[in-house]
Amino acid sequence: MAGVMTLAGCGHRDAVDTVDNWYHQYQGGEIAKQRPPAPGVHEPYPHVGLTPTTTVDLPSAQARQALTDRLTLQRNLSQHLVVADGPLIIAPPPPPPKPRPANDDSGSSMSVGAPGQTAPAATVPPAASTAPANQARPHTAETGSQSKPVKAGTDAQPAPEASLPAVTVFTPPPIKPGELPQINDLPPVAPSFPGFAIPRDASLPDIAPPAYDLTEPHGTLIRFNQASDQMANGQEGTIGKILGSRRPHEILYVKGFGEITSFRPSEQVLGIKLGLLRARVLAQSLILRGIPASDIRISAGALGHGARIDRSPY
């Protein structure tokens, strides 16, 4: 009887839910509390006929295609500009400042002059000055020998350290309440015509964009992994659609791209090598699907992503 009552109480739950509840009760705490059912869990499923039947107001197909083309041109222009600028070069940090040398044995301290200053000249005390060279040294009466000269380094004082120039801070004059700051002269006013509103920057020339080929490559895109000739997952369906609409003995053109990041010749060569590897992998996949090798033409480009298949040559 107890087993029948237990099964009757668990009639709305399957074995998995029952085991989960037992484990949650064993854990205790907040997870062991009974949670309310989801809204509408016991209601019947809605019918497909109850879905909204009103059409969504969308732009025309021509307007959507024009917007897509404009966004494609902007994306291609940004990619060309990034490639033209090259990778970002981060300058190394400056070296740490050298420690100040300690005092030497003679007691004089060595100082380092500031940039743009000259080292002060060494002062010679009056006691160290000697007679002119053309005068003879005096002789003593007892010995008849010459007197010893006075050493210049015995009584010399250490040279004073070079002092930095005084720092002057420029403070602009305070602005009085109700007074506007000075503004530079504005550009000349454009000529005005009656009935027309001409902006002030109408005479400024437009920035000429670089002469890049911003058109999107034709053909169906086959995606590859980043910087690799390994085809990405989920491309079999795309290849199957292309082969399904192919006529017998129709030539397929395959072009791979190398994802370069610079216009340097060395990197261009590396990009073309990667593009050829991708085109060869895609051509081998077509051959395994029954396409003769004589009906496949491969090529490579340095700038681009993945590979493309089309019936018209590149």
Secondary structure, DSSP 4 states (H G I P E B T S, - for coil): -HHHHHHHHTTTS-HHHHHHHHHHHHH-GGGGSPPPPPTTTTSPPPPGGGS--SPP----HHHHHHHHHHHHHHHHHHHHHHHHH-SPPPPPPPPPPPPPPPP-TTSPPP--PPTT-PPPPPP--GGG----TTSPPPB-TTT-PBPPPPPTTSSPPPPPPPPPPPP----PPPPPTT-PPP-PPPPPPPP-BTTB---GGGGSPPPPPP----PPPPSEEE-B-TTSSSBPTT-HHHHHHHHHTPPTT--EEEEEE---S---HHHHHHHHHHHHHHHHHHHHHHHHTT--GGGEEEEEESSSSSEEEESS--
